[in-house]
């Protein structure tokens, strides 16, 4: 009976303190408390907030890294595929000759 009362007292104590989280491995709990003491003056709420922010940031970094890898793959594909040769347009004259029609850039050949 005495053990049960102690357990109830501990549960009540954790509820009064704030959030009661159960089934946490001892090592993880110790690391959490050490981090809270070292960085946040034993403020468990701010420690938890910081850890959640880090998890969100890590997730967004992974998404960005995946997008960068996809873009890198696309760029490498574009660099390795040969460029198609631009065929100049030709026009056939009545006498059978073919003449090349210059592009707009080549039209003046740099002359004004």
Order of alpha helices (4+ residues) and beta strands (2+ residues): alpha-alpha-alpha-beta-beta
